[in-house]
Amino acid sequence: MSMIEDVRNVLQDFLAPELRAISARLDALEKKVDANEARAENRHSEVIAGLRQITDYTTVLERLSRLEAKQVVSH
């Protein structure tokens, strides 16, 4: 049993620090992904707001064109 315990201890001594390092790297990557997700969501919201403005502008232009056409017809 002593040899098995020795092998187990050696593996734990080697693997435990490596696993902690991997865990720390994964945590850092997770934070980066979360930050990128937040930026992407903000950018998406900005794009949607811009599209709404374009749609509103297009609607105003269409209404203006109809009013101008009515004015031309009435004169």
Secondary structure, DSSP 8 states (H G I E B T S, - for coil): -HHHHHHHHHHHHHHHHHHHHHHHHHHHHHHHHHHHHHHHHHHHHHHHHHHHHHHHHHHHHHHHHHHHHHHHHH-
